Amino acid sequence: MSQVETQIKIKLPDGAERQLDKGQTGADLAKNISEGLYRKAVGVMINEELRDLFTPLNDGDTVKILTPDSPEAIELLRHTTAHVLAQAVQRLFPDAKIAIGPTIADGFYYDFDIPGHALSTEDLTQIEAEMKKIVSENQKLVRFNIPDVDQQLAEFKNQGEKFKAELLTEHRDHKPTLYLMQDKEGKTVWNDFCRGPHLPSTGKIKAFKLLKVSGAYWRGDEKREQLQRIYATAWWSKEDQEAYLHRLEEAEKRDHRKLSKQLDLFSTHEEVGPGLIFWHPNLATVRDCIENYWRAEHRKRGYQFVYTPHIASEDLYKISGHLENYAENMYSPMEIDGQNYRAKPMNCPGHIMIYKSKLHSYRDLPVRMAELGTVYRYERSGVLHGMLRVRGFTQDDSHIFCTPEQLESEISGIIDLIETLMTTFGYTYKAYLATKPENAMGSDEEWEQATKALEGAMKSRGMEYEVDHGGGAFYAPKIDVKLFDAIGREWQGPTVQVDLNLPDRFDVNYIGVDGNRHKAIMVHRAVLGSMERFVGGLIEHYAGAFPLWLAPTQVAVLPLSDRHNEAAAKIVAQLQDADLRVKLDERSETIKYRIRDAQVDQIPYMVIIGDKELENNQIALRHRRQGDIGTMSVDELLAKLKKEIDTKESL
């Protein structure tokens, strides 16, 4: 056999090529490049797929060696640490059975069935200590292809590992693998059913922390076994982990549910049902300000406001396809006059009904409809979370009906609106272009046209974006925007979709220049999303300290003593006449106490009236963060507040 036949060519990310012997691995390639890289290597990307470091390479592969500095490598770290956690739990609790342990944003979790024992905070401390032992043992992780699935199933069942057995049964035809964790002598001390990939050894793990225990159902099904879930995080350095834990502490302080109790913002009630939000006056004021701003920005852009019913006949949802494809998220039907009706899960069919109520010419287009429409969707009780995951919510839903020639321009207008609103609320963001998935509806030509329009609009505005290949909905390519809040957390943001499904189902058309009917293009878009989730996120983004234009109470007027009450009341009247939201606090408590209360209530400004202020016909102004600002006349105060409100300053 010639040397050529025994060697393979590997392409590196920079385009350079390396020759290796057949059968060599990612680790061999790292050593071939440099000893330093070999010592740092933790995994590989082979043809853009994350793999173990010791995966054999094939001729023509494009390979990237991963080190702890590689963004892709954090998945390996957390996935491996999850197995260390599971092994530690089974060392300490031999009767424990393991379920699944996936990575999630900033960490991972693992689910366990531990008969007769509820995990506690003290247990987490013990488990962490056991995990550190496993890390110090520097166990190797070895991929093992299961040769006889039935034999392995019998072994799992004999061990009582029913969850592993169930997963293996499901994946028996997918070339299933075990990962063996071996000690220094090469003896297997533990294994898990897993597709990988992982770090080459546990000694590569540098920093981890177990965070909390919660309940979970197997496969997320309330009818299945209840398990105990341990949440954890892992990082390449203790410094990175400490920074993350600090962010967690900050996030805990910003939890909108805690701030709601402090600031009297919203509530839910068992008598009503979970996932249904009651907006208290303070938060209703915030919502009113946001909605007024939303309407004003839409008017500028030629939108027409509509209202649609909260229920509709099932016939509508048969046409739309919701009854066929979305029934599990819809509420049970109610019978009215022998006809089944449903609470609406979406606003789009209603907007189509308005559009179809008359014949449209190409001269009428585009038609831009907008509605703050309340919808109802069934969410499992286990996923409900304050205002962020609910069952009844109001969407800032808009639909644009246009010609193919108008599509890119309309999308550009939507992007302009997104930029305006998100900048006003102080969010930075990142855009993704989600393209055609495998199960897509519509022709290739339609998908290409719609995707080009989305991409062209972003490019023409110089908008940075990433392509999410195959990430589109089955009926639409889309732009997804992820928001980043004040502490860097990612939130689901605006979405823009070009629908290739509903116009066909409802025969949405217009009369073209040629006098014939043509299918209209339909664009779905939501900028805020749901008011509940957006405002819940906004509470955390601002840590409850809403900017002046949104603050439920904008100014607290504090007379120093009873003799200043009359003057304070006059100032309150002047501020209210200027359409400001004002609170007069003339309680007998000390001024320091009342200032502190105003700051706890996150009131942006405090106006203080005493003898000196009365004598000079001025007020003393204090800001909740900046402290004393100085003295000024009421007219100067009004001008200052008006400017801050009109410009919608964030501070």
N, C-alpha and C positions, 0 to 999 in steps of 0.2 A: 504494500500500500504506500502511495507517494505521500510526501510531507503535506502537500496541498490537501489531500483527502483526510488527513488527520488533524487539520487545523480549521478554525472558523474565524471569520472577520466580525468584529464588533464595532458598531458606530457609537461614538461619544456625543454628548449634547452639543459640543462645539463643532461637530462635523468631522473631527479627527477619527481615524480608525486604529484599532488594535487587533493583533493576531493572537489567538489563544489556542491551546490544544482542545480538541473536542472533549466535552464532558466537564470542562472547567466551569466554575461558578462565579457569581458576583464577587465573592471574597477574593478569588484568584485574580479577577480583573483589577480590583482595588490594589492588591499587592503588586500587580504588573505596572500600575501607574506610579505608585510610591508607597513606601513602608508607612509613612505618616498617614496617608489616606486609609490604608488597610487598618491601622490601629483605631482610627476614628469611625470607620464604616459601621453602620447599623442596619442597613437594608439597601434595596435597589429599586429603581423604576425600570421595568423592562417593557419597551414599547408602550410607555405611559401607564403601565399597570404596576401597582405597588406589590412587591414580592419580598420573600426572605432573602437575606444576604447570601445564603448557600444554595440558592436556586441555580440549577445548571443552565448555561447559556446556549443559544442556538445561532447558527450562522445567519448573519444579517440583522440580528437584534440591535435595537438602539437602547443603550443602557446608561442610566445615571446612577452613580454611587451616592447613597444618602448618608449624611452625617447628622449629628444633633442640630447643626445649623440649617438643615434642609427643612422647609415648611412641611413637606410630606411625611417626615419622620416621626412627628408627634403622634400620628395614628399608631405606628408600631409600638411606641412607648406605652401608650395608654391601653392598647389591646393586650400587651404582654403583662402589664401591671394588673389588669383585670383577672388574668389567670393566677397570678401570685396571690391576689385576694381570695380567689376561690379555693386555692390549695390551703391557704392559712385557715380559712373557715372550717374546712374538712379536717384539718389537723386538730383544731380545738374542739370541734363538734363532729365526732365521727359519724353520727347519724344523719348529718346534713346532706341533702341532695341538691345538686346544682341545676340551674335552669339556663338562662342566657346572660351574657355580660358584654354588651356592645359599648363602643365609644360613643360619646355625645359631645356637644359643644363644651369645651374646656375640661373634659374629664371622661368618666365612664361610670357604669353601674353594674352590679351583678345581683341576680335574683336567687334566693335560696328557700328551700323548704326545710325548716329545722323543727322536727317534732318536739312539742313540749317546751320550747324555749323561745321567749321573745327577746330579741337583741336589744341591748341597752347601750348607753354611752360608755359605760365601763367595758363592755364587750369590745367596742370599737378600739379602745386603747390596747386591749390584749391582742386583737387581730392585727393591729398595726405593728406591734412588737414582733409577732410571728412572721409577718410579711418581711420585716427587716432581716430576720434570720434567713429566710428563703433568698433574699437578695444577696446576702453575704455568702451564701452557699454557691453562688454563681452557677446555678443550674442551667444546663444547655436546653434549648428548645429545639426538638427534632421533629420534622414533618414525617408522618407515617401514613402511607396509603393503605386504607383498609382493604385487605385481599378478599375477605369473606364477610359480607355484610350480615348474613344470618347468624354467623358465629359471634360477631361483635354485638349484635342485638341481644343474643342470649346472655352474653356476659353482662351487658348493661342491666338487663332485667334481673339477673341474679344478684347484682349489686344494689338493686332497688333504684337505679338511676332511670326512672320512668320518663323524665323530661328529655334526657339525652337519647333514650330509645325512640321517643316520638319524633324527635328531630332527624335522627338517622333514618327512620322509616321514610320520612318525607323526602330526604335527599339521597336515597340509596342509589339512584341512577345518575348522580352528579359527581362521580369520582370522589366519594367522601374521604376525609382524612382525620386522623387524630394528631394532636401535638403531644409528644412525650417530653416530660421534664425530667432530665437525668442528672444524677450527682457526678462528682469528679471521677468515680469509677465506671461511669457509663451505665449505671443501674437506673431504670425508670422508677421514679418515686411517686409520680402522679401523671395523669393524662386528662385531656379534655377533647371532646368532639368539636372540631373547629376547622374552618377553611383557611385561617391565617390572614395575612402574614404576621410575623412577630420579630422581636429582637433575637439575635443569636443566643443570648444568655441573660439571666436575671441580673447579673452583675452590672449591666449597662444602665439599670434603673437608678436614678440619682435622688429624686424627690417625689414623695407622694403623701397624700393626706386623705383619710376617711372623713367624710363630711356629715352624713346623717343617715338615718334608717327611715324607711317609709314602707307602707304596704303596697302590694302590686298583685294583679291577677295574672295567672299564666295565660299568655297570648293576648293579654288585655281584655279578657272575657270574664265578665262578672259571674258567669256560671261555672267557671273553672276554678282550680285550686288557688287559694290565697297564699301568696309568698311574701317573704321579707326582702326588701331591696336595700342594698347598701350603695350610696352614692359616694364617689371619690374623685380625686383629681391627681394628675401626675405631670411633672415638668422636668425639663432637662437640668435645671439648677434650682437650688434652694431660694435664690434671689427672685427668680421668675415665679416660684410658688408663693413666696411671701407677698409679692406684688398682686398676684391673683387673689389671695386670701383677703388682702386689703380691699380689693374691688368688691369682693363678696360682702364684706362688712358694710361698705358704702351702699351696695345694692339693698342690703337688709334695712338700712336706715331709710332708703327711698321706697320701700315696698308700699305700693299704692293702697293696700288694704290697711296697713298700720296708719298711714297718713290720713286715710279717710276717717278713722276714729278720732284722730287728733283734731282734724279740721272740719269734721262734720260734712262729709262729701256725698256718700252714697250708702245704701244698705241693700241686703237681700233678706228674705223672710221665709221661714219654713212653711208658714201658712199659705204662701203664694207658690213656692216651688223654687228649686235651685236654678241658677243661671239667668235670673230675671232681675234686672237692676232697677232700683228706685233712686232717682237723682234728687238729692236734697237741694234746698235753695242755693247753697254756696256753689255746688258743682253745676247746677242748672244754669246759673249765671255765666259760668265759664263756657258751657256749651252754647248758650245763646250768643255770646260774643263770637265764638268760632263760627257758628252757622251764619251770622250776619256778615262776617268777613268773607266766608265761602260764597255766599250769594252775590256779594258785591263783585268779587273777582270773576264769577261766572257771567254776570251781566255784561261786564266789560268785553267778554269774549263771545257774546252772541248766543248764550245758552237760553233756552226757554224752560221754565220750571213747570213740573207736572206733579200730580198726585195720583196714585193708583190704589185700588182696594187691597185690604189686608188678607182677604180670602178670595178664592176663585174656584170655579168648577174644575173637577179632575180632567175634564175634556181639554182644558188649556194645557195642562201638564202632560197629557198624552201626546199632544202635538209637539210640545217643546222637548220631549224626551226625558223630562225630570222624573216622571212616574216610573219610567223604565229603568233609568240609570241612577236615580238619586233617592229612591223611595225610602231607603233606610235612614236618611237624614231628614225626612219630612214627617210631620205629625200626622197621626191617624185621621182618617176622613171624618167629617161631620155631615150627617144627612139632612138636607133641607129640601122639602117638597119632593122627596124621592130621588134627589140628585146628590151625589157625593161632592163635597167641597173640601179644599185643603187650605191651611194657612200658608201664605206664600213663602217659599224659601229663597226666591230671587225676584228682582224687579224687572228683569229684561223682558219676559213675556208681556207684561203690562205696557211697557213702552212700545213694543211692537204693535200692540192693539191700537194704541193712539196713532202711531204712524199709518197703520192700515185703514184708519177710519175715513181717509179720503185719498184720492188719486194724486200722486206726486209727479211733477215734471222734473227734468234735470235742472230747470231754472230754480226750483224750490230748494235744491240741495246745496250745501249740507244742511241737515236738520239736526240740531244739537239739543237733546233733552236731558234735564237734570232733575233728580229727586232725592230728597233725604227720606228714603223709604225704609220703613221698619219691616224686617223679615224674621222668620222663625225657623230654626233648624235644631234638630235633635242632636245633642252632644252627650256622650256618656258622662255620668256624674263624676267619674274618676278624673276626667280631664278638665272639668270646670275650674276656673281660677279667677276669682275676683271679677274685674271688668274685662280681663284679657281673653277669657274663653267663656262665652255665655250662650244662652239658647234663644234669646230675643235681642236683636240689635238693629241699629239704624245705619244703613250704608249711604255714603255720598255717591250714589249710583248715577252714572251718566252713560248715555248711548248716542252715538253719532251715526247718522245714516248719510252716506255720501256716494259719489261715483268713484270708480277706480282711479281716475285722474286726480281726484281731490285727496286721496288717502294720505299720501306722505305729508301734505300741508297740514291736514287735520291732526296727524300724530305730532307734528312739530309744535302745533298750538297746545296740545296736551302736555308735552314736555315743558313748554314755557310755564304753564300753570303749575306743574309739579315743582319746578325750580323756585317759582315765586312763593308758593305756600311753605315748602319745606325750609327754605332759607328764613322765612319769617318766624317759624317756630324754633329756629336754632339747630336744625338737624343737618349733619353731613350725610351723604348717601353714596351708594354704589349701584350701578345699573347692570342688569343681565338681559341678554337677548336669548330667550328660550325658543329653540327651533323644533322642527317636526319630529314627533315621537313615532315609534313603530306602529302604534294603533291609530294613526291619524285618519280623520275623515276629510274628504275633499280631494281635489285633483292636485297632482304635483305642480301644475301651472299656477293654481290658486295659492298654494303654499309659498311658492317662489315669489309671486307678486306681493303677497302680504308681508313676508319676511323681509324682502328688499325695501318695502316702504318703511317698516319699523327701523331697519338698520340705516336707511338713507336719512331719515329724520334725525337720528342720533348723530350721525356723521356730520350732517350739515350744520348742526349746532355745536360741533366740537365736543360732544358729550362722551366721556370715557365709559366704556362698558366691557363686559366679558361675555363670551358666547357660552350659553348653557346648552350644549349639544343634546338634542332629543328631549329637552326639558319642557317643551310646550304642552298645553292641554291637548286632548285628542281632537278638539274642534278649533284650535287657534294657536298660532305663534303669538308670543307676547313679550312685553318688556316688564320685568320685575325690578322693583327698586327696593333695596334694603337700607334702612335708616340706621344711623349710629347716634346714640344719645350722649348726654354730657359725660358719662363715664365709660364710653366706648362700646356699650352693648349694642348688639344688632337686633333690629325690630323689623317685622314684616311691614312694608310700606306700599306705595302706590303700585298699581298694575294697569297695563294697557294691553288689550287683546283684540285681535282682528278675527271676528267670528266667521268661520266657514261652514257652520252647521245650521244655526237658526234661520238665516235668510232663506235657505232651501226649504226647511220644514214649514215656515210660515208664508212662503212665496212673497218675500219682501222685495218689491220692485219699484221702478220709476219709468216714466216715459222718456226715452232718449231723444237725441236730435233727429234720429231717423224715424221717429214716430212709433217705434216698437218698444215693448216692455223689456227692461234689462234688470238683472238681479242687483239690488243695492248692496253696497259694502256696509257692514255693521261693525262698529267699534265699541267694545265695552271698556269702561275705565272707571276706576275708583282712586281718588287721590288720598283721601284720609282713610279709606277702608271702612271700618265700622266706627261709629262715634264712640262706642263703649271702649273698644280696644285702643283707639287713638288717644282718647282722653285719659284712659288708665295709664298708657305709656307716657303721656305728657306730664301726669302727676309725678312719675318717677324721674323723668327727664329734668324737671324743674325742682325736684325734691320738695314739692308742695308749695314752693315760692313762685307763684304765677307772676309773670311780668305785669306791669301796671294795667295794660289794656285788657288783660284777662282776669285780674284779681277780683274775687267776689266782693271784697271791701277794699277800696283803693286808698282811702285816707281815714285814719282815726284822729278825731279832734279831742284833745285832752286839756281841759281847764285845770290850772294848778289848785284852785280852791273854789268854794261855792260862789265867791264874789266874782269869779270869772265865767260863771256858767252862762249868763245872758249873752256876753260877747261871743262865747264859743258857739252858742246856738245860732247866732246871726251868721257866723262863718260857715257853719254846717249848711244853712239855707243857701248861701251864695254858691257853695260848691255843688249842692244838689241842683240848683238852677242851671249850672254849667254841665249837667248830666253826669256828674261824678257820683260814685257809690261811696257813701260816707257813713261813718259810725261815730256817734257822740258818746264818749265814756266819761260820765261825770260822777262816777262812784267815789266813795269817800276814801278808798285806798290811796296809798302814797303814789306819787307820780312814777317812781321807779317800778312799782308793782304793775301799774297800768301800762307802762312802756314795755315791760317784759311780756305781759299778756298779749299786747299787739304784735310783738315780734314772734311769739309762739304761734299766733294765729296767722302769721305770714302776711300781715298788712304792710304794703310797700312803704307808706309814708305816715308819719305821725306829726300832727300840727299841735304845738303846745302854746297855751295862752296863759300869761302871768301878768304881774303888774307892769314890768318893763315893756312887754309887748303891747299892752293896752295904752300905755303912755305914749309910745312911738307909733301907734296905729300899724303894728306889724305882727307877724307870727314867727315863732321859732319852728324850724323844720328839721325833722329827724328821719333818716332812712333806716329800714330794717337791717341793712348790712353795713352801710357806710357810717352810721351813727349821726352825730350832729352835723347839719349842713350849713346852718347859719340862719339869720333873720331876713325877712323880706315882706313886702306888702302882699295882700291877698291877690291883687292883680298880677303881680310877678309870679306868685304861686300858680295861679290858673294858667298863665302862659307856659310855665315850665311843664306842668302836668299835661296840658294839651299837646305840646310838642312831643312828649314822650309817648303819649297814647297814639297820636297820628302816625308817628314813625314806627310804632310797635317795637320799641326797644326791648331787648331781652332782659336787661338787668333791672 
